Amino acid sequence: PAHILEMGLGQSSKVIMSYQRHSGCSYKIIEQDEAWYNLFKKENLRLSAQAQVFVKPIKQIRHEAYGVHVNTYADISDVIADDTYDVISIDGPWGSDGISRVDILPYIPRCLKRSWCVLVDDYGRAGEKNMVYELEKILKEHTIRYRKKAYGTYHQLCLLTSEDNPFLCSLF
């Protein structure tokens, strides 16, 4: 991938940063917690200089369709802008009851490259399952064909990808 967006700075960021250092890809990270970002920088001295980190505090919004309050990042439109991504990794902000991590939904499908992959961490939780359900609805409304695979048992990851990447859904 040449363009990666990650929502939530953490362990997966270390892997993506290593890839970014070797590939030179465009890499943006959205994180909710300034203190966590500063600790991460201190502990992980190899934070890629080319990685762009945007600290966006969380706020709660009412999600009318699900009748719940949802943690979302403060406005991320300046981060997403008119960019498109090969990979979007979603592990933030903090989960919510009912539906979680909805920040990317208004930008789908506009923010997806022709060949794309979306990873949703914590898929074992109802909020993340409902977000993926809403993501799938958007893809279907736009007649975008895709593949889907859930990995893991207790701690699940859901992968959705464009049809040209079927091997990603057969890793194990």
PAZAPA-4460 file (N, C-alpha, C; in steps of 0.05 Angstrom, whole numbers, plus 32768, in hexadecimal, padded with zeros to 4 digits):
% residues 172
    n_x    n_y    n_z   ca_x   ca_y   ca_z    c_x    c_y    c_z   seq   type   mol
   8010   7FE8   8000   8000   8000   8000   8011   8019   8000     1      P     A
   8007   802E   7FF3   8016   8047   7FF1   800A   805C   8002     2      A     A
   7FF1   8059   800B   7FE3   806D   801B   7FD4   805E   8032     3      H     A
   7FDC   8063   804A   7FD0   8056   8062   7FC5   806A   8075     4      I     A
   7FAD   8065   807F   7FA1   8074   8094   7F9C   8062   80AC     5      L     A
   7FA6   806A   80C3   7FA1   805A   80DC   7F93   806B   80F0     6      E     A
   7F7E   8060   80FB   7F6E   806E   8110   7F74   8060   812A     7      M     A
   7F83   806D   813B   7F8B   8061   8155   7FA9   8059   8154     8      G     A
   7FB9   8066   8164   7FD6   8060   8166   7FDB   804A   817A     9      L     A
   7FE9   8035   8172   7FEE   801F   8184   8002   800B   8179    10      G     A
   7FFE   7FF2   8180   8010   7FDD   8178   8011   7FD9   815A    11      Q     A
   7FFA   7FDB   814D   7FFB   7FD7   812F   800A   7FEE   8122    12      S     A
   800B   8005   812F   801A   801C   8124   8038   8015   8121    13      S     A
   8042   8005   8133   805F   7FFD   8131   8064   7FEE   8118    14      K     A
   8052   7FDC   8111   8055   7FCC   80F9   8052   7FDE   80E0    15      V     A
   803E   7FEF   80E0   803A   8000   80C9   8051   8014   80C6    16      I     A
   805B   801E   80DC   8072   8031   80DB   808B   8023   80CF    17      M     A
   808F   800A   80D6   80A5   7FFC   80CB   80A2   7FF9   80AD    18      S     A
   808A   7FF2   80A4   8084   7FF1   8088   8088   800C   807A    19      Y     A
   807F   8021   8087   8080   803C   807C   809E   8044   8079    20      Q     A
   80AF   803E   808C   80CB   8045   808A   80D8   8038   8072    21      R     A
   80D0   8020   806C   80DC   8011   8056   80CF   8017   803B    22      H     A
   80B6   801F   803B   80A8   8023   8022   80A6   8040   801A    23      S     A
   80A6   8052   802E   80A3   806E   8028   8086   8076   8023    24      G     A
   8073   8064   802A   8057   806A   8025   804D   8082   8036    25      C     A
   8037   808D   802D   802A   80A2   803C   801B   8095   8053    26      S     A
   801E   809F   806B   8013   8092   8083   8009   80A7   8096    27      Y     A
   7FEF   80A7   809B   7FE2   80B9   80AE   7FD6   80AA   80C5    28      K     A
   7FD9   80B5   80DD   7FCE   80A9   80F5   7FBD   80BE   8103    29      I     A
   7FA5   80B5   810B   7F94   80C6   811C   7F93   80B9   8138    30      I     A
   7F9A   80C9   814C   7F9B   80C0   8168   7F8B   80D3   8179    31      E     A
   7F7E   80C9   818D   7F6C   80D9   819E   7F7A   80E5   81B6    32      Q     A
   7F90   80DA   81BF   7F9C   80E0   81D9   7FB8   80EB   81D6    33      D     A
   7FBB   8105   81DB   7FD6   8112   81D9   7FEA   8105   81EB    34      E     A
   7FE2   80FE   8204   7FF5   80F2   8217   7FFE   80D6   820D    35      A     A
   7FEC   80C7   8201   7FF4   80AD   81F6   8007   80B0   81DE    36      W     A
   8001   80C4   81CD   8012   80CA   81B7   802E   80D1   81C0    37      Y     A
   8030   80E2   81D4   804B   80EA   81DF   805A   80D3   81EB    38      N     A
   804B   80C2   81FA   8058   80AA   8205   8061   8097   81EF    39      L     A
   8050   8093   81DB   8057   8082   81C5   8071   808C   81B7    40      F     A
   8072   80A6   81B2   808A   80B2   81A6   80A3   80AD   81B7    41      K     A
   80A0   80B0   81D1   80B6   80AD   81E3   80C0   8090   81E4    42      K     A
   80AD   807D   81E5   80B4   8061   81E7   80BC   8054   81CC    43      E     A
   80B3   8060   81B7   80B8   8055   819C   80C8   8069   818C    44      N     A
   80E1   806B   8192   80F2   807F   8186   80F3   807D   8167    45      L     A
   80EA   8067   815D   80EB   8063   8140   80D1   806C   8132    46      R     A
   80C2   807E   813F   80AA   8088   8133   80B3   8096   8119    47      L     A
   80A8   808D   8104   80B0   8096   80E9   80AB   80B4   80E7    48      S     A
   80BF   80C2   80DD   80BD   80DF   80D9   80A9   80E5   80C3    49      A     A
   80A4   80D2   80B1   8092   80D6   809B   8075   80D1   80A3    50      Q     A
   8071   80C4   80BA   8055   80BE   80C3   8049   80D8   80CD    51      A     A
   8032   80DF   80C4   8024   80F7   80CD   8010   80EE   80E3    52      Q     A
   8014   80F9   80FB   8002   80F3   8111   7FF1   810B   8117    53      V     A
   7FD7   8106   8118   7FC3   811B   811E   7FB5   8114   8138    54      F     A
   7FB8   8124   814D   7FAB   811F   8166   7F90   812E   8165    55      V     A
   7F7B   811E   8166   7F5F   8128   8165   7F51   811D   817E    56      K     A
   7F4B   812F   8191   7F3D   8125   81A9   7F22   8119   81A2    57      P     A
   7F18   8108   81B4   7EFE   80FC   81AE   7EE8   810E   81B9    58      I     A
   7ED1   810B   81AC   7EB9   8118   81B5   7EA3   8103   81B2    59      K     A
   7E8C   8107   81BE   7E76   80F5   81BA   7E61   8102   81A9    60      Q     A
   7E56   80F1   8197   7E40   80FA   8187   7E29   80E6   818A    61      I     A
   7E12   80EF   8185   7DFA   80DD   8186   7DF7   80CF   816B    62      R     A
   7DF7   80B5   816B   7DF2   80A6   8153   7DD4   809F   8153    63      H     A
   7DC5   80AD   8143   7DA8   80AB   8144   7D9E   808F   813C    64      E     A
   7DAA   8083   8127   7DA1   8069   811E   7DA4   8053   8133    65      A     A
   7DB8   8055   8144   7DBD   8041   8159   7DB4   804B   8174    66      Y     A
   7DAC   8065   8176   7DA2   8070   818F   7DB7   8070   81A6    67      G     A
   7DD0   8074   819F   7DE5   8074   81B3   7DF8   808C   81AF    68      V     A
   7E08   8091   81C3   7E1E   80A5   81C0   7E37   8096   81B8    69      H     A
   7E46   80A1   81A5   7E5D   8094   8199   7E76   80A6   819D    70      V     A
   7E8C   809A   81A5   7EA5   80A8   81A5   7EAF   80AC   8189    71      N     A
   7EB5   80C5   8182   7EC0   80CB   8168   7ED8   80DE   816B    72      T     A
   7EE9   80DF   8157   7EFE   80F3   8158   7EF2   810E   8152    73      Y     A
   7EFF   8123   815C   7EF8   813E   8153   7EFC   813E   8135    74      A     A
   7EF2   8151   8127   7EF1   8152   810A   7F0B   8148   80FD    75      D     A
   7F08   8133   80ED   7F1F   8127   80DF   7F1F   812E   80C1    76      I     A
   7F0D   8140   80B9   7F0C   8146   809C   7F26   8152   8092    77      S     A
   7F35   8160   80A2   7F4E   816B   809A   7F64   8156   8096    78      D     A
   7F61   813F   80A4   7F74   8129   80A1   7F6D   8119   8088    79      V     A
   7F54   8113   8085   7F4B   8102   806F   7F4D   8113   8055    80      I     A
   7F44   812C   8057   7F44   813E   8040   7F39   8130   8027    81      A     A
   7F48   8132   8011   7F40   8125   7FF9   7F53   810D   7FF3    82      D     A
   7F60   8103   8007   7F72   80ED   8004   7F63   80D3   8000    83      D     A
   7F70   80C0   7FF4   7F65   80A5   7FF2   7F7A   8091   7FFD    84      T     A
   7F71   807A   8006   7F82   8068   8015   7F80   804C   800A    85      Y     A
   7F97   803E   800A   7F98   8021   8004   7F90   8011   801C    86      D     A
   7F99   801A   8034   7F94   800D   804D   7F89   8021   8061    87      V     A
   7F74   8019   806E   7F69   8028   8085   7F67   8015   809C    88      I     A
   7F76   801B   80B2   7F76   800A   80CA   7F67   8019   80E0    89      S     A
   7F52   800D   80EA   7F41   801A   80FE   7F43   800C   8119    90      I     A
   7F50   801A   812C   7F52   8010   8148   7F4F   8028   815A    91      D     A
   7F3E   803B   8153   7F39   8052   8163   7F22   8062   8157    92      G     A
   7F16   8074   8166   7F1B   8079   8182   7F10   8063   8193    93      P     A
   7F0F   8068   81AE   7F05   8054   81C0   7EE9   804B   81B7    94      W     A
   7EE4   8031   81BC   7ECA   8026   81B4   7EB3   8032   81C3    95      G     A
   7E9B   802E   81B8   7E82   8038   81C3   7E6E   8021   81C3    96      S     A
   7E59   8024   81D3   7E43   8011   81D2   7E32   8015   81B9    97      D     A
   7E28   8000   81AE   7E16   8002   8197   7E24   8003   817D    98      G     A
   7E34   8017   8178   7E44   801A   8160   7E5D   802A   8167    99      I     A
   7E73   8022   815B   7E8D   802E   8162   7E9C   8036   8149   100      S     A
   7EAF   8049   814D   7EC3   804F   8139   7EB7   8056   811D   101      R     A
   7EA3   8068   811E   7E94   806F   8106   7EA1   8085   80F6   102      V     A
   7EB8   808F   80FF   7EC4   80A7   80F3   7EC9   80A5   80D5   103      D     A
   7ED0   808D   80CB   7ED7   808A   80AF   7EBF   8088   809D   104      I     A
   7EA8   8081   80A8   7E90   807B   8097   7E88   8092   8085   105      L     A
   7E88   80AB   808D   7E80   80C0   807A   7E93   80C3   8062   106      P     A
   7EAB   80B8   8064   7EBF   80BB   804F   7EC0   80A3   803C   107      Y     A
   7EB1   808F   8042   7EAF   8077   8031   7E9A   807C   801C   108      I     A
   7E9F   8076   8003   7EB6   8069   7FF7   7ECB   807D   7FEC   109      P     A
   7EC6   8097   7FEF   7ED8   80AB   7FE3   7EF5   80A8   7FEB   110      R     A
   7EFA   809E   8004   7F16   809D   800D   7F24   8083   8006   111      C     A
   7F17   8071   7FF8   7F23   8058   7FF1   7F30   8059   7FD5   112      L     A
   7F48   804E   7FD4   7F55   804B   7FBA   7F46   8036   7FAA   113      K     A
   7F4E   8031   7F92   7F40   801D   7F81   7F45   8001   7F8E   114      R     A
   7F5D   7FFC   7F97   7F64   7FE4   7FA6   7F68   7FEC   7FC3   115      S     A
   7F58   7FE0   7FD5   7F58   7FEA   7FF1   7F54   7FD3   8005   116      W     A
   7F5A   7FDA   801E   7F56   7FC7   8034   7F4F   7FD8   804D   117      C     A
   7F3A   7FCF   805C   7F33   7FDC   8075   7F34   7FC7   808B   118      V     A
   7F44   7FCD   80A0   7F47   7FBC   80B7   7F38   7FC8   80CF   119      L     A
   7F27   7FB9   80DC   7F19   7FC2   80F3   7F20   7FB1   810B   120      V     A
   7F2E   7FBC   811E   7F36   7FAD   8136   7F1E   7FAB   8149   121      D     A
   7F20   7F99   815C   7F0C   7F95   8171   7EF1   7F8D   8165   122      D     A
   7EF2   7F7E   814F   7ED9   7F76   8141   7EC8   7F63   8151   123      Y     A
   7ED2   7F58   8167   7EC2   7F47   8178   7EAD   7F57   8188   124      G     A
   7EAF   7F71   8188   7E9D   7F82   8197   7E85   7F8B   8186   125      R     A
   7E6E   7F8E   8192   7E56   7F95   8183   7E58   7FB0   8175   126      A     A
   7E65   7FC3   8181   7E68   7FDE   8175   7E77   7FDD   815B   127      G     A
   7E8D   7FCD   815B   7E9D   7FCB   8142   7E8F   7FBA   812D   128      E     A
   7E80   7FA5   8136   7E70   7F96   8123   7E5C   7FA7   8115   129      K     A
   7E4F   7FB8   8124   7E3A   7FCA   8119   7E47   7FDF   8106   130      N     A
   7E5F   7FE8   810D   7E6D   7FFB   80FA   7E73   7FED   80E0   131      M     A
   7E7D   7FD4   80E1   7E83   7FC5   80C9   7E69   7FC1   80B9   132      V     A
   7E53   7FBB   80C7   7E39   7FB8   80B9   7E32   7FD1   80AA   133      Y     A
   7E36   7FE9   80B6   7E30   8002   80A9   7E44   8007   8092   134      E     A
   7E5D   8000   8095   7E71   8002   8080   7E69   7FF1   8068   135      L     A
   7E60   7FD9   806D   7E57   7FC7   8058   7E3F   7FD3   8049   136      E     A
   7E2C   7FDF   8058   7E15   7FEB   804C   7E1E   8001   8038   137      K     A
   7E31   8011   8040   7E3B   8027   802F   7E47   801B   8016   138      I     A
   7E58   8007   8019   7E65   7FFA   8002   7E50   7FEF   7FEF   139      L     A
   7E3C   7FE2   7FFA   7E27   7FD6   7FE9   7E17   7FEC   7FDB   140      K     A
   7E11   8002   7FE9   7E02   8018   7FDD   7E11   8024   7FC5   141      E     A
   7E2B   8022   7FC6   7E3C   802D   7FB0   7E45   8017   7F9D   142      H     A
   7E38   8000   7F9F   7E3E   7FE8   7F8F   7E5C   7FE2   7F8E   143      T     A
   7E69   7FE4   7FA5   7E85   7FDD   7FA7   7E88   7FC1   7FB1   144      I     A
   7E93   7FB0   7FA0   7E96   7F94   7FA7   7EAF   7F91   7FB9   145      R     A
   7EAD   7F7F   7FCD   7EC2   7F7D   7FE1   7EC2   7F60   7FEC   146      Y     A
   7ED7   7F5B   7FFA   7ED9   7F41   8009   7EDB   7F48   8027   147      R     A
   7ED3   7F36   8038   7ED4   7F3A   8055   7EDD   7F21   8063   148      K     A
   7EEE   7F25   8078   7EF7   7F0E   8088   7EFC   7F18   80A4   149      K     A
   7EF2   7F09   80B7   7EF8   7F0E   80D4   7F0E   7EFB   80DC   150      A     A
   7F22   7F06   80E9   7F38   7EF6   80F4   7F38   7EF6   8112   151      Y     A
   7F3F   7EE0   811E   7F41   7EDE   813B   7F27   7ED3   8147   152      G     A
   7F29   7ECD   8161   7F11   7EC2   816F   7F09   7ED6   8184   153      T     A
   7F19   7ED8   819A   7F12   7EEA   81AF   7F17   7F07   81A7   154      Y     A
   7F2E   7F0D   819D   7F35   7F28   8194   7F34   7F27   8175   155      H     A
   7F1F   7F31   816A   7F1C   7F2F   814D   7F24   7F48   813E   156      Q     A
   7F2C   7F43   8125   7F32   7F58   8112   7F20   7F52   80F9   157      L     A
   7F13   7F67   80EF   7F04   7F63   80D6   7F12   7F71   80C0   158      C     A
   7F15   7F63   80AA   7F22   7F6E   8092   7F0E   7F6F   807C   159      L     A
   7F0B   7F86   8070   7EFC   7F89   8057   7F0F   7F93   8042   160      L     A
   7F0C   7F89   802A   7F1F   7F90   8015   7F12   7F90   7FFA   161      T     A
   7F1D   7F9F   7FE8   7F13   7F9F   7FCC   7F17   7F82   7FC0   162      S     A
   7F08   7F7C   7FAC   7F08   7F61   7FA2   7F23   7F58   7F95   163      E     A
   7F34   7F6B   7F90   7F4E   7F64   7F84   7F62   7F59   7F98   164      D     A
   7F5A   7F58   7FB2   7F6C   7F4F   7FC7   7F60   7F36   7FD6   165      N     A
   7F55   7F23   7FC8   7F48   7F0C   7FD6   7F5A   7EFD   7FE8   166      P     A
   7F74   7EFD   7FE2   7F88   7EEE   7FF3   7F88   7EF8   8010   167      F     A
   7F81   7F12   8013   7F81   7F1D   802F   7F6C   7F0F   8040   168      L     A
   7F58   7F03   8034   7F43   7EF6   8043   7F49   7ED8   8046   169      C     A
   7F61   7ED0   8040   7F67   7EB3   8042   7F82   7EAF   8050   170      S     A
   7F89   7EC2   8061   7FA4   7EC1   806E   7FA6   7EAA   8082   171      L     A
   7F91   7EA3   8090   7F91   7E8B   80A2   7F75   7E85   80AA   172      F     A
***
